Amino acid sequence: MAAGNHSTVTEFIFAGLTDKPELQLPLFLFFLGTYMFTVVGNLVMITLIGLSSHLHTPMYYFLSSLSFIDLCYSTVITPKMLVSFVTEKNIISYPECMTQLYFFLFFIISECHMLAVMAYDRYVAICKPLLYNITMSYQVCSWLIVEVYMMGLIGATVHTGCMLRVVFCKDKIINHYFCDLLPLLELSCSSTYISELVLLCLSAVNIVAPTLAILGSYASIIASILQIRSTEGRSKAFSTCSSHILAVTIFYGSLTFMYLQPSNVSSMDQGNVSSVFYTIIVPMLNPLIYSLRNKDAKVALKKIIEKRLFCISKDL
């Protein structure tokens, strides 16, 4: 029989980000606005890429998938988090908690590998432009997307399976704003050695390996950029790289701070702050960093708006 069947806890209570009453309303309004911007921004990018035929390229194909992932894992977390700001106790049942954990892990791990795939796409485009259409064919892009989601599926299944075997006894207050691995392991009254070992190993696979792939890709990209004689060409290429590197640094930096360190009570409060970046801030910033700042995306958006306005004026 699985050890998790002996758990006496049927529900958990989120401690949330703060217990100060004067901060509840400002934080609620801030995160509500952030979530609305995240939803609108990512939906606009998915729709824009789908409707604009000249954006049907590998780069935008990956951007569309990234927007979908950002939209999904932000939706898994933020609405429930907002409840903690307007209720005295933000309660979640044990099955709901495990479900939230599973989908959060699925999408967050998928994002880790999606960012690595996007870096590889830019590497091929800049370093091997003549082979780009062959290397990044529709079939190859489709398989890369499938592999990204498979890594998310495997990681989420393994982590959640281990968590289901953890015994929770009396303490049911989660020192966090959603069901995450380390805060849940803090509540365990059984051995968490296996779960922590799995966490460390899979974190290395899902954080360190994609990070090394990104660093390798951008090292080659920078080397190629330095060979460009045109100052304007260099400036444009470096601008693109700096935007991507900024988002990757925030995302992987906060993930590393949260997961690649020993789990102890003193680090959890700092972990709450770092997790805000990769669960809430990054999904909001990605449409700006990767897409809405892009000239092609702006042109496509302008054309669609003009077309809609023309149709409305014609009907009138």
C-alpha positions as CSV (number, residue, x, y, z in Angstrom):
1,M,0.0,0.0,0.0
2,A,1.3,3.5,-0.9
3,A,2.5,5.5,2.1
4,G,0.4,8.4,1.0
5,N,-2.8,6.4,1.9
6,H,-1.9,6.8,5.6
7,S,-2.0,10.6,5.4
8,T,-4.6,12.1,7.8
9,V,-4.6,15.5,6.2
10,T,-7.5,16.0,3.8
11,E,-6.9,19.7,3.1
12,F,-4.2,22.4,3.2
13,I,-4.2,26.1,4.1
14,F,-2.0,28.5,2.1
15,A,0.0,30.9,4.3
16,G,0.2,33.3,1.3
17,L,2.7,35.9,0.6
18,T,2.0,38.1,3.6
19,D,-0.1,38.2,6.8
20,K,-0.1,42.0,7.0
21,P,-3.7,43.3,6.5
22,E,-2.6,46.6,5.0
23,L,-0.8,44.8,2.1
24,Q,-3.7,42.5,1.2
25,L,-5.6,44.9,-1.1
26,P,-2.5,46.5,-2.9
27,L,-1.1,43.0,-3.6
28,F,-4.5,41.7,-4.8
29,L,-4.8,44.6,-7.2
30,F,-1.2,44.3,-8.4
31,F,-1.4,40.5,-9.0
32,L,-4.9,40.8,-10.6
33,G,-3.6,43.4,-13.0
34,T,-0.5,41.3,-13.7
35,Y,-2.6,38.2,-14.4
36,M,-5.0,40.1,-16.7
37,F,-2.0,41.5,-18.6
38,T,-0.5,38.0,-18.8
39,V,-3.7,36.5,-20.2
40,V,-4.3,39.3,-22.7
41,G,-0.7,39.5,-23.8
42,N,-0.3,35.7,-24.4
43,L,-3.7,35.3,-26.1
44,V,-2.8,38.2,-28.4
45,M,0.4,36.5,-29.4
46,I,-1.2,33.1,-30.0
47,T,-3.9,34.7,-32.1
48,L,-1.6,37.0,-33.9
49,I,0.8,34.2,-34.9
50,G,-2.1,32.0,-35.9
51,L,-3.8,34.6,-38.1
52,S,-0.6,36.1,-39.7
53,S,0.7,33.8,-42.5
54,H,4.1,35.5,-42.6
55,L,4.6,34.6,-39.0
56,H,4.3,30.9,-39.7
57,T,8.0,30.3,-39.2
58,P,9.9,28.1,-36.6
59,M,10.7,31.1,-34.4
60,Y,7.1,32.2,-34.1
61,Y,5.9,28.6,-33.9
62,F,8.0,28.2,-30.7
63,L,6.9,31.7,-29.4
64,S,3.3,30.6,-29.8
65,S,4.0,27.4,-27.8
66,L,5.8,29.5,-25.1
67,S,2.8,31.8,-24.9
68,F,0.5,28.8,-24.4
69,I,2.7,27.4,-21.7
70,D,2.9,30.8,-19.9
71,L,-0.8,31.3,-20.1
72,C,-1.5,27.8,-18.7
73,Y,0.9,27.7,-15.7
74,S,0.0,31.2,-14.7
75,T,-3.7,30.2,-14.7
76,V,-2.9,27.1,-12.6
77,I,-1.5,29.3,-9.9
78,T,-2.6,33.0,-9.9
79,P,-6.4,32.7,-9.5
80,K,-6.1,30.5,-6.4
81,M,-3.4,32.8,-5.1
82,L,-5.7,35.8,-5.4
83,V,-8.2,34.1,-3.1
84,S,-5.7,34.4,-0.2
85,F,-5.9,38.2,-0.4
86,V,-9.7,38.3,0.0
87,T,-10.4,35.4,2.4
88,E,-9.3,34.7,5.9
89,K,-8.3,31.2,5.0
90,N,-7.3,30.0,1.6
91,I,-8.1,26.3,1.8
92,I,-7.3,23.7,-0.9
93,S,-8.3,20.0,-0.6
94,Y,-5.6,17.3,-0.9
95,P,-6.8,16.1,-4.4
96,E,-6.9,19.7,-5.6
97,C,-3.4,20.3,-4.2
98,M,-1.9,17.3,-6.0
99,T,-3.7,18.3,-9.2
100,Q,-2.3,21.8,-9.0
101,L,1.1,20.5,-8.3
102,Y,1.0,18.1,-11.3
103,F,-0.1,20.8,-13.8
104,F,2.3,23.4,-12.4
105,L,5.2,21.0,-12.8
106,F,4.1,19.9,-16.3
107,F,4.1,23.4,-17.6
108,I,7.1,24.8,-15.7
109,I,9.3,21.9,-16.8
110,S,8.0,22.3,-20.4
111,E,9.0,26.0,-20.3
112,C,12.5,25.1,-19.2
113,H,13.0,23.0,-22.3
114,M,11.1,25.3,-24.6
115,L,13.6,28.1,-23.8
116,A,16.4,25.8,-24.7
117,V,14.7,24.9,-28.0
118,M,14.3,28.6,-28.8
119,A,17.9,29.3,-28.1
120,Y,18.9,26.5,-30.4
121,D,16.6,27.9,-33.1
122,R,18.4,31.3,-32.9
123,Y,21.8,29.5,-32.9
124,V,20.9,27.7,-36.2
125,A,19.4,31.0,-37.7
126,I,22.5,33.0,-36.9
127,C,25.4,30.5,-37.1
128,K,24.1,28.3,-39.9
129,P,21.7,30.4,-41.9
130,L,22.1,28.4,-45.2
131,L,21.0,25.2,-43.4
132,Y,18.2,26.8,-41.4
133,N,15.3,25.7,-43.6
134,I,16.5,22.1,-43.6
135,T,17.6,21.9,-40.0
136,M,14.5,23.6,-38.6
137,S,11.9,22.0,-40.9
138,Y,8.3,21.6,-40.0
139,Q,8.9,18.0,-39.0
140,V,11.9,18.8,-36.8
141,C,10.0,21.7,-35.1
142,S,7.1,19.4,-34.4
143,W,9.3,16.7,-32.9
144,L,11.0,19.4,-30.7
145,I,7.7,20.5,-29.4
146,V,6.6,17.0,-28.7
147,E,9.9,16.3,-26.8
148,V,9.4,19.5,-24.7
149,Y,6.0,18.4,-23.6
150,M,7.2,14.8,-23.0
151,M,9.9,16.1,-20.6
152,G,7.2,18.0,-18.8
153,L,4.9,15.0,-18.6
154,I,7.7,12.7,-17.3
155,G,8.9,15.2,-14.7
156,A,5.4,16.0,-13.4
157,T,4.4,12.3,-13.2
158,V,7.6,11.3,-11.3
159,H,7.4,14.2,-8.9
160,T,3.7,13.9,-8.2
161,G,4.0,10.1,-7.8
162,C,6.7,10.6,-5.1
163,M,4.6,13.3,-3.4
164,L,1.6,11.0,-3.3
165,R,3.7,8.6,-1.1
166,V,4.6,11.3,1.4
167,V,2.7,11.1,4.7
168,F,1.0,14.3,6.0
169,C,-0.1,14.2,9.6
170,K,-1.2,17.2,11.6
171,D,0.5,20.4,10.2
172,K,-1.5,21.5,7.1
173,I,-0.4,25.1,6.7
174,I,1.7,25.5,3.5
175,N,4.3,28.2,3.8
176,H,3.6,29.3,0.2
177,Y,0.9,30.6,-2.1
178,F,0.5,27.4,-4.2
179,C,1.2,23.6,-3.9
180,D,4.9,23.3,-4.7
181,L,7.4,20.6,-3.9
182,L,9.6,22.0,-1.2
183,P,6.8,23.7,0.9
184,L,4.9,20.4,0.8
185,L,7.9,18.3,1.8
186,E,8.3,20.7,4.8
187,L,5.0,19.4,6.1
188,S,5.9,15.7,5.8
189,C,6.0,13.5,9.0
190,S,7.7,10.7,7.0
191,S,11.1,10.4,5.4
192,T,11.5,12.7,2.4
193,Y,14.9,11.4,1.4
194,I,13.7,9.7,-1.8
195,S,11.6,12.7,-2.8
196,E,14.4,15.2,-2.2
197,L,16.9,13.0,-4.1
198,V,14.5,12.8,-7.1
199,L,13.9,16.5,-6.9
200,L,17.7,17.2,-7.0
201,C,18.3,14.8,-9.9
202,L,15.4,16.0,-12.0
203,S,16.2,19.6,-11.2
204,A,19.6,19.0,-12.7
205,V,18.1,17.5,-15.8
206,N,15.4,20.2,-16.2
207,I,17.3,23.3,-15.0
208,V,21.1,22.7,-15.4
209,A,20.9,20.8,-18.8
210,P,18.7,23.4,-20.6
211,T,20.8,26.2,-19.0
212,L,24.0,24.7,-20.5
213,A,22.3,24.3,-23.8
214,I,21.3,28.0,-23.8
215,L,24.7,29.1,-22.7
216,G,26.3,27.0,-25.4
217,S,24.0,28.3,-28.1
218,Y,24.6,31.9,-27.1
219,A,28.3,31.5,-26.9
220,S,28.3,30.4,-30.5
221,I,25.9,33.2,-31.4
222,I,28.1,35.9,-29.8
223,A,31.1,34.5,-31.6
224,S,29.3,34.7,-34.9
225,I,28.0,38.2,-34.1
226,L,31.6,39.5,-33.4
227,Q,32.5,38.5,-37.0
228,I,29.8,40.7,-38.4
229,R,31.4,43.8,-39.9
230,S,28.3,45.9,-39.9
231,T,27.8,48.0,-36.7
232,E,24.1,48.1,-37.3
233,G,24.0,44.3,-37.7
234,R,25.9,43.7,-34.5
235,S,23.7,46.1,-32.6
236,K,20.5,44.4,-33.8
237,A,21.8,40.9,-33.0
238,F,23.1,41.9,-29.6
239,S,19.7,43.5,-28.8
240,T,17.9,40.3,-29.6
241,C,20.3,38.3,-27.5
242,S,20.1,40.6,-24.5
243,S,16.3,40.4,-24.4
244,H,16.3,36.6,-24.4
245,I,19.2,36.4,-21.9
246,L,17.4,38.8,-19.6
247,A,14.2,36.6,-19.5
248,V,16.2,33.4,-19.2
249,T,18.3,34.8,-16.3
250,I,15.2,35.8,-14.4
251,F,13.5,32.5,-15.0
252,Y,16.4,30.1,-14.4
253,G,17.9,32.2,-11.7
254,S,14.7,32.1,-9.6
255,L,14.2,28.4,-10.3
256,T,17.8,27.6,-9.3
257,F,17.4,29.6,-6.1
258,M,14.2,27.7,-5.3
259,Y,15.1,24.2,-6.2
260,L,18.9,23.7,-6.3
261,Q,19.5,24.3,-2.6
262,P,18.8,22.4,0.6
263,S,15.2,22.6,1.7
264,N,15.0,24.3,5.1
265,V,12.5,26.5,6.8
266,S,14.8,29.6,6.7
267,S,15.0,29.5,2.9
268,M,11.3,29.1,2.3
269,D,10.4,32.8,2.8
270,Q,13.0,33.8,0.3
271,G,11.8,31.0,-1.9
272,N,8.3,32.6,-1.9
273,V,9.8,35.8,-3.3
274,S,11.9,34.0,-6.0
275,S,9.0,31.9,-7.1
276,V,6.9,35.0,-7.8
277,F,9.3,35.9,-10.6
278,Y,9.0,32.6,-12.5
279,T,5.3,31.9,-11.8
280,I,3.8,35.4,-12.2
281,I,6.3,38.0,-13.5
282,V,8.0,36.0,-16.3
283,P,4.7,34.9,-18.0
284,M,3.8,38.6,-18.1
285,L,7.1,39.8,-19.5
286,N,7.6,37.1,-22.1
287,P,5.1,38.6,-24.6
288,L,6.9,41.9,-24.4
289,I,10.4,40.5,-24.4
290,Y,10.0,37.9,-27.2
291,S,7.2,39.1,-29.3
292,L,5.6,42.5,-28.8
293,R,9.0,44.2,-29.1
294,N,9.5,42.3,-32.4
295,K,9.1,44.4,-35.6
296,D,7.4,41.6,-37.5
297,A,4.9,41.1,-34.7
298,K,4.1,44.8,-34.5
299,V,3.5,45.0,-38.3
300,A,1.3,41.9,-38.2
301,L,-0.7,43.4,-35.3
302,K,-1.1,46.7,-37.0
303,K,-2.4,45.0,-40.2
304,I,-5.0,43.0,-38.3
305,I,-6.2,46.0,-36.5
306,E,-6.4,48.1,-39.7
307,K,-8.3,45.2,-41.4
308,R,-10.8,45.0,-38.5
309,L,-11.4,48.7,-38.5
310,F,-11.9,48.7,-42.3
311,C,-14.4,45.9,-42.0
312,I,-16.3,47.8,-39.2
313,S,-16.3,51.1,-41.2
314,K,-17.5,49.2,-44.3
315,D,-20.4,47.7,-42.4
316,L,-21.4,51.1,-41.1
